Amino acid sequence: MTLLILAIVISLVAWALQLMERAIASQEFSLMLAGFLVASSAAAMVGVYCLMGNYMLYRHHLDRLSVYEEAASLDAVQQFPSWVIAPESQ
């Protein structure tokens, strides 16, 4: 997935550079603006990729933490004698 995003970003930057070179050659502001917008989208894609990586890492640690808390609560219940724990209703 990383290589696909890297390839897309590199192709967007190359396209932006081509647009800007044509803009300089023909003195057109619209091509320069288009190149800037394409380069901005490549930068935004890298930013979103970095933010999503951090978010997924956060979610992974949060899931692990909830598993550990659940295991700790089960251990706490198992420490009590059976007569202390209320029987489950049937």
C-alpha angles and dihedrals in degrees: 000000000000092000092051092052090045091052091049092049093048091050091048091051091048090050091048091052091050091050092049093048090052089047092055092046095050098030093235120154094197093062091049090051091049091051091050091050092049091049089048091053090052090051091047090051091054090047093051090047091054093046093048091049091055092045093051090049089051091050091049092053091044091054091049091049092053090050091052092047091050091050091048091052090050090051090050091053092048091054092067120084115254093250091060095055113080113239117250116253114251 
